[in-house]
Amino acid sequence: MALNMFVIRWVKVGFYFILSSFLFACKPPAFNQNEYDWKLPKGFPSPLVPLDNPMSAAKVALGKKLFFDEGLSFNQSTSCASCHQPQFAFSEPKKTAVGSTGQRHRRNTQSLVNVAYNSNLTWAHSGLNQIEQQILIPMFSENPIELGITGHENAVLQRFEKQNYPKLFENAFDDSQATYDKIVKALASYVRSLTSFASPFDEYAYQNNDGAMSDAAKRGMELFFSEKFECFHCHGGVNFTQSSQHENQRLDLRPFHNTGLYSVDEKGAYPVYDQGLIEVTLQPHDMGKFRAPTLRNVEVSAPYMHDGSLATLDDVIEFYAAGGRGQGIANPLKSPFLAGFDLQLEQKQDLIAFLQSLTDHHFLNSNSNYPLASL
């Protein structure tokens, strides 16, 4: 039964890949990638961008309007921003997401901070590595339903022939006609633009501002990068996640890990409703593996883990100090980096202070006041 479930999910994902091949078969417009200003700090690497969807300010502007528009859902009740809320680093303060029909999903909404740098997308899929592919899932998925466009394609598309959308499409693509190919590319361009590198940690580490971080945060940073705590093994690099690619790093480091959150049968199995990467690869050693997310702006993106089962940063640190949770501590498939460690109260407070130093208030404030729209 479990194997059949895996196969069904894999067939559905295969459908999205086939659909994407049709959507992206058209000749790309002749934009110059170098015209887009990422506004990155000096020395920071640029993200990798598909050749058939180069960045432009016009596409980002169109994508932003689409992202906040409830008209993109079949019943005009839900936008991308309904779940990816800017004030929460484009995540949401719920254990798991709820789609446009009220259907509750099985996974926590991931932050979109620096998603342009992700080598893999979603919580547990080794084959989704372009944002254009991933966006098709919330748009057209039927189980679970998110935006629910399938079966309503023409009605939804007609909504973007009104107001100032034709002008925005013209600016972005030299053609005022709305198509799903253009919508996907514009949305992908917008979410790629959501870069966040102006936290107190960045000022301290890259701008040589010794006063940007508190003493507690500095002590927490030493613990974070220590071999005793080993946080940096999965949450390292410029984006604090092993799941990173950019112009200076093109290797896929397989950033999926079993953290010992569950072991329902004492053999390492996760609950049948969500068993992680194994659902895609069908490889037994991938049971319970999920992608290590970025820790940038992690202070505001609670709750945590793929199922939202850890409510606070305090809970997360206690979880890792214990080497897992409940029976999951003895999970035979657990990552070797999850051995647990002794933790003093002051050390936990210092670690939290360091994680809070990764909050980019300029990024959060500059994105938090965009109104939701409905056609």
C-alpha positions as CSV (number, residue, x, y, z in Angstrom):
1,M,0.0,0.0,0.0
2,A,2.8,2.4,0.9
3,L,4.7,1.7,-2.3
4,N,1.5,2.3,-4.3
5,M,1.2,5.7,-2.6
6,F,4.8,6.6,-3.6
7,V,4.2,5.6,-7.2
8,I,1.0,7.6,-7.4
9,R,2.7,10.7,-6.1
10,W,5.6,10.2,-8.5
11,V,3.2,9.9,-11.4
12,K,1.6,13.2,-10.4
13,V,5.0,14.9,-10.1
14,G,5.9,13.5,-13.5
15,F,2.8,15.2,-14.9
16,Y,4.0,18.6,-13.7
17,F,7.4,18.0,-15.4
18,I,5.6,17.1,-18.7
19,L,3.4,20.2,-18.4
20,S,6.5,22.3,-17.7
21,S,8.1,21.0,-21.0
22,F,5.1,22.5,-22.9
23,L,5.1,25.7,-21.0
24,F,8.7,26.5,-21.5
25,A,9.0,25.2,-25.1
26,C,8.7,28.7,-26.6
27,K,11.6,30.8,-27.6
28,P,12.7,33.0,-24.7
29,P,12.5,36.8,-25.1
30,A,15.8,38.5,-25.7
31,F,16.5,40.1,-22.4
32,N,20.0,40.9,-21.1
33,Q,20.6,39.1,-17.8
34,N,23.2,41.8,-16.9
35,E,20.6,44.5,-16.9
36,Y,19.1,43.3,-13.7
37,D,20.5,44.7,-10.4
38,W,20.4,42.1,-7.7
39,K,21.4,44.7,-5.1
40,L,23.7,42.3,-3.4
41,P,26.4,43.3,-1.0
42,K,29.9,43.5,-2.4
43,G,31.5,40.1,-2.9
44,F,28.2,38.1,-2.6
45,P,27.7,35.6,-5.4
46,S,24.8,36.0,-7.9
47,P,22.2,33.3,-8.1
48,L,22.0,30.9,-11.1
49,V,19.2,31.8,-13.4
50,P,17.7,29.7,-16.3
51,L,18.8,30.9,-19.7
52,D,15.1,30.8,-20.9
53,N,14.0,33.1,-18.1
54,P,16.6,35.9,-17.6
55,M,15.8,38.4,-14.9
56,S,14.4,41.9,-15.6
57,A,12.9,44.6,-13.4
58,A,9.7,44.5,-15.6
59,K,9.2,40.7,-15.0
60,V,9.8,41.2,-11.2
61,A,7.2,43.9,-11.1
62,L,4.6,41.8,-13.0
63,G,5.5,38.8,-10.8
64,K,5.1,40.8,-7.6
65,K,1.6,41.9,-8.6
66,L,0.6,38.3,-9.5
67,F,2.1,37.0,-6.3
68,F,-0.3,39.1,-4.2
69,D,-3.3,38.7,-6.4
70,E,-6.1,36.4,-5.1
71,G,-7.4,36.2,-8.7
72,L,-4.7,33.6,-9.4
73,S,-6.8,31.1,-7.4
74,F,-9.8,29.5,-9.0
75,N,-12.2,30.9,-6.4
76,Q,-10.4,34.2,-6.0
77,S,-9.9,33.5,-2.3
78,T,-6.1,32.8,-2.1
79,S,-2.9,34.3,-3.4
80,C,0.7,33.1,-3.2
81,A,1.1,35.6,-0.4
82,S,-1.8,34.0,1.6
83,C,0.7,31.3,2.6
84,H,4.0,33.0,1.9
85,Q,3.5,36.1,4.1
86,P,6.2,38.8,3.9
87,Q,6.2,39.7,7.6
88,F,7.1,36.0,8.3
89,A,9.9,35.9,5.8
90,F,7.4,34.7,3.2
91,S,6.3,31.7,5.4
92,E,3.3,31.6,7.7
93,P,2.7,31.0,11.4
94,K,0.8,27.8,11.0
95,K,1.9,24.2,11.4
96,T,0.8,23.3,7.9
97,A,-0.6,25.2,4.9
98,V,-4.3,25.5,4.0
99,G,-5.3,25.7,0.3
100,S,-8.0,27.8,-1.5
101,T,-10.7,25.2,-0.7
102,G,-9.8,24.9,2.9
103,Q,-8.0,21.6,2.5
104,R,-5.2,21.3,5.0
105,H,-1.8,20.3,3.6
106,R,0.6,17.9,5.2
107,R,3.7,20.2,5.3
108,N,4.7,23.5,6.8
109,T,5.0,26.5,4.5
110,Q,8.6,27.1,3.7
111,S,10.2,30.6,3.7
112,L,11.0,32.0,0.3
113,V,14.0,34.0,1.6
114,N,16.9,33.6,-0.9
115,V,15.0,30.8,-2.7
116,A,17.0,31.8,-5.8
117,Y,20.0,30.1,-4.2
118,N,18.3,26.8,-3.4
119,S,19.7,23.8,-5.3
120,N,16.5,21.8,-4.4
121,L,12.9,23.0,-3.8
122,T,10.2,21.9,-1.5
123,W,10.8,19.9,1.6
124,A,11.8,16.6,0.0
125,H,12.3,16.4,-3.7
126,S,15.7,15.8,-5.3
127,G,14.3,16.4,-8.8
128,L,12.8,19.8,-8.4
129,N,15.6,22.3,-8.9
130,Q,14.1,25.2,-10.8
131,I,11.6,27.6,-9.4
132,E,9.6,27.5,-12.7
133,Q,9.0,23.8,-12.2
134,Q,8.0,24.1,-8.6
135,I,5.5,26.9,-9.2
136,L,3.4,24.6,-11.4
137,I,2.6,22.5,-8.3
138,P,0.7,25.2,-6.2
139,M,-0.9,26.4,-9.4
140,F,-2.2,23.2,-10.9
141,S,-2.0,20.5,-8.2
142,E,-5.3,18.6,-7.5
143,N,-4.2,16.8,-4.3
144,P,-3.7,18.8,-2.3
145,I,-5.4,21.8,-3.9
146,E,-3.6,25.0,-3.5
147,L,-4.6,27.7,-6.0
148,G,-6.8,25.1,-7.8
149,I,-6.4,26.3,-11.4
150,T,-6.8,22.9,-13.0
151,G,-10.3,22.8,-14.6
152,H,-10.6,26.5,-14.5
153,E,-7.6,27.5,-16.7
154,N,-9.5,29.8,-19.1
155,A,-11.5,31.6,-16.4
156,V,-8.4,32.3,-14.4
157,L,-6.4,33.5,-17.4
158,Q,-9.1,35.9,-18.5
159,R,-8.8,37.8,-15.3
160,F,-5.3,39.0,-16.3
161,E,-6.6,40.7,-19.4
162,K,-8.0,43.5,-17.3
163,Q,-6.9,46.6,-15.4
164,N,-3.2,47.3,-15.9
165,Y,-2.1,43.7,-16.5
166,P,-1.8,44.0,-20.3
167,K,0.7,46.9,-19.9
168,L,2.7,44.9,-17.3
169,F,2.8,41.9,-19.6
170,E,3.9,44.2,-22.5
171,N,6.7,45.7,-20.4
172,A,7.9,42.3,-19.3
173,F,7.6,40.2,-22.5
174,D,7.0,42.7,-25.4
175,D,3.6,41.1,-25.7
176,S,0.4,42.1,-23.8
177,Q,-1.3,38.7,-24.0
178,A,-1.4,36.8,-20.7
179,T,-0.3,33.2,-20.9
180,Y,0.6,30.7,-18.2
181,D,4.1,30.5,-19.5
182,K,4.5,34.2,-18.8
183,I,2.8,34.0,-15.5
184,V,5.1,31.3,-14.3
185,K,8.2,33.1,-15.5
186,A,7.1,36.4,-13.9
187,L,6.3,34.7,-10.6
188,A,9.7,32.9,-10.7
189,S,11.5,36.2,-11.4
190,Y,9.8,37.9,-8.4
191,V,10.6,35.2,-5.9
192,R,14.2,35.0,-7.1
193,S,14.4,38.7,-6.3
194,L,13.7,38.1,-2.6
195,T,17.3,38.2,-1.4
196,S,18.2,38.9,2.2
197,F,21.8,39.7,3.2
198,A,21.5,42.7,5.5
199,S,21.2,41.1,9.0
200,P,23.3,42.1,12.0
201,F,25.4,38.9,11.3
202,D,26.1,40.2,7.8
203,E,27.1,43.6,9.1
204,Y,29.5,41.9,11.6
205,A,30.9,39.2,9.3
206,Y,31.1,41.0,5.9
207,Q,31.0,44.7,6.7
208,N,33.5,44.6,9.6
209,N,31.1,46.2,12.1
210,D,32.1,44.7,15.4
211,G,29.2,46.3,17.2
212,A,26.5,44.9,15.0
213,M,26.2,41.7,17.1
214,S,25.8,41.4,20.8
215,D,28.3,39.5,22.9
216,A,25.7,36.7,23.4
217,A,25.2,36.4,19.7
218,K,29.0,36.2,19.1
219,R,29.2,33.4,21.7
220,G,26.3,31.7,20.0
221,M,28.1,32.0,16.7
222,E,31.1,30.2,18.1
223,L,28.9,27.4,19.3
224,F,27.0,27.2,16.0
225,F,30.2,26.7,14.1
226,S,31.8,24.3,16.6
227,E,32.3,20.6,16.1
228,K,30.5,19.9,19.4
229,F,27.2,21.4,18.2
230,E,27.8,20.7,14.4
231,C,25.0,23.0,13.2
232,F,27.0,24.3,10.3
233,H,27.3,20.9,8.6
234,C,23.7,21.2,7.4
235,H,23.2,24.9,7.8
236,G,26.4,26.3,6.4
237,G,27.5,28.6,3.6
238,V,26.3,32.1,2.7
239,N,22.7,31.1,2.9
240,F,22.9,28.9,6.0
241,T,21.7,25.8,4.3
242,Q,23.5,23.0,2.5
243,S,20.9,23.3,-0.2
244,S,22.7,26.1,-2.0
245,Q,23.9,26.8,-5.6
246,H,25.2,30.1,-7.0
247,E,27.8,31.3,-9.6
248,N,30.7,30.1,-7.4
249,Q,29.0,26.8,-6.2
250,R,27.3,24.6,-8.8
251,L,27.5,21.2,-7.1
252,D,24.4,19.6,-5.7
253,L,25.4,18.5,-2.2
254,R,22.3,16.3,-1.5
255,P,21.0,18.4,1.3
256,F,18.5,15.9,2.7
257,H,18.7,14.6,6.3
258,N,16.8,12.4,8.7
259,T,16.9,14.3,12.0
260,G,15.3,11.7,14.2
261,L,12.0,13.4,14.5
262,Y,10.1,10.0,14.3
263,S,10.6,6.3,14.3
264,V,7.2,4.7,14.4
265,D,8.3,1.1,14.1
266,E,11.7,1.2,15.8
267,K,13.2,0.6,12.3
268,G,13.3,4.2,11.3
269,A,10.0,4.6,9.5
270,Y,8.3,8.0,9.5
271,P,4.5,8.3,9.7
272,V,2.9,6.9,6.4
273,Y,1.3,10.3,5.6
274,D,4.7,11.9,5.1
275,Q,7.9,9.9,4.8
276,G,10.1,12.4,3.0
277,L,12.5,11.9,0.2
278,I,11.8,8.1,-0.1
279,E,8.5,9.0,-1.7
280,V,10.4,10.4,-4.7
281,T,13.5,8.1,-4.9
282,L,11.9,4.9,-3.5
283,Q,15.3,4.2,-1.8
284,P,15.0,2.8,1.7
285,H,17.9,4.9,3.0
286,D,15.9,8.1,2.1
287,M,13.2,7.3,4.7
288,G,12.6,10.4,6.8
289,K,14.9,12.7,4.9
290,F,13.9,16.3,4.4
291,R,15.8,19.3,3.1
292,A,17.7,21.5,5.5
293,P,16.1,25.0,5.1
294,T,17.9,28.3,5.3
295,L,18.2,29.8,8.8
296,R,18.1,33.4,7.5
297,N,15.2,35.2,9.2
298,V,14.5,32.0,11.1
299,E,13.4,34.0,14.1
300,V,10.2,35.0,12.3
301,S,9.4,31.8,10.4
302,A,8.1,29.6,13.2
303,P,6.8,26.9,13.6
304,Y,9.7,24.6,12.5
305,M,10.4,21.3,10.8
306,H,8.6,19.8,7.8
307,D,5.4,19.3,9.8
308,G,5.5,22.4,11.9
309,S,5.8,20.3,15.0
310,L,8.3,22.4,16.9
311,A,6.9,25.7,17.9
312,T,9.9,27.8,19.0
313,L,13.6,28.2,18.5
314,D,13.9,27.0,22.1
315,D,12.1,23.8,21.2
316,V,14.4,23.3,18.1
317,I,17.6,23.7,20.1
318,E,16.3,21.3,22.8
319,F,15.4,18.8,20.0
320,Y,18.9,18.8,18.5
321,A,20.5,18.7,22.0
322,A,18.6,15.5,22.7
323,G,19.6,14.0,19.3
324,G,16.0,13.8,18.1
325,R,12.6,13.2,19.7
326,G,11.1,10.2,21.5
327,Q,11.7,7.0,19.5
328,G,13.3,9.0,16.8
329,I,16.4,9.4,19.0
330,A,17.3,5.8,18.3
331,N,16.3,6.0,14.6
332,P,18.8,3.8,12.7
333,L,18.5,6.1,9.6
334,K,19.2,9.3,11.5
335,S,22.0,11.6,10.3
336,P,25.3,11.0,12.1
337,F,25.4,14.7,12.8
338,L,22.4,14.3,15.1
339,A,24.3,12.7,18.0
340,G,23.0,15.2,20.6
341,F,25.1,17.3,22.9
342,D,25.2,18.7,26.5
343,L,23.6,22.1,26.7
344,Q,23.8,24.7,29.4
345,L,21.0,27.3,29.8
346,E,23.4,30.2,28.9
347,Q,24.6,28.3,25.8
348,K,21.0,27.9,24.6
349,Q,20.3,31.6,25.1
350,D,23.5,32.4,23.2
351,L,22.5,30.2,20.3
352,I,19.1,31.8,20.1
353,A,20.8,35.2,20.2
354,F,22.9,34.2,17.2
355,L,19.9,32.9,15.3
356,Q,18.1,36.2,16.0
357,S,21.2,38.0,14.5
358,L,20.3,36.4,11.1
359,T,17.1,38.5,11.0
360,D,17.2,41.1,8.2
361,H,14.7,43.7,9.4
362,H,15.3,45.9,6.3
363,F,14.2,42.9,4.1
364,L,11.1,42.2,6.3
365,N,10.0,45.9,6.4
366,S,10.5,46.5,2.7
367,N,8.2,43.7,1.8
368,S,5.5,43.8,4.5
369,N,3.3,46.6,3.3
370,Y,2.2,45.3,-0.2
371,P,-1.6,44.9,-0.2
372,L,-3.4,41.8,-1.4
373,A,-5.3,42.2,-4.6
374,S,-8.3,40.6,-6.1
375,L,-9.7,41.0,-9.6
